[in-house]
Amino acid sequence: MSTTKTHASEGAMVEYVTAMIGGQLFGLPISRVQDVFMPERVTRVPLSSREIAGVLNLRGRIVTVVDMRARLGLPKPEHGKVPMAVGVDLRGESYGLLIDQIGEVLRLSEDGKEDNPVNLDPRMAKLAGGVHRLDGQLMVVLDVDRVLEL
């Protein structure tokens, strides 16, 4: 009986769009990201939670804009910084997640993803689907479904 196991040299790979929010690196699974855009003319929605920055029209679609800093309990950015938005979709509705800065696309092994560390900020932990340890920094994987449970 042979004891050789046939397993791929690397596990399944997942691609993440990286984003900086309040100095922390986050990753969104690329499968959930529709587009990246500069949010213009965001209209406030009366009586909405402070996590909702408003709505905007993106190429004919109405997009709900979620302020990720508010969602994570972080202070507002210093004025003059133009936010970016990552377009995501949930059950046919379009959302734009306001972020400070978009990064690169990282291709990481699914095996490298760890559970949330116990010392992860609880506000991040409730939106995170795990973390990846990169060279000298932690990338928090955003769980898009949890982010949009407003």
Salt bridges, closest charged atoms under 4 A:
ASP35 OD2 - ARG59 NH2 2.65
GLU51 OE1 - ARG71 NH1 3.42
ASP100 OD2 - ARG69 NH2 2.86
GLU110 OE2 - LYS113 NZ 3.96
GLU114 OE1 - ARG133 NE 2.89
ASP121 OD2 - ARG123 NH2 2.78
ASP143 OD2 - ARG146 NE 3.33
ASP145 OD1 - ARG32 NH1 2.92
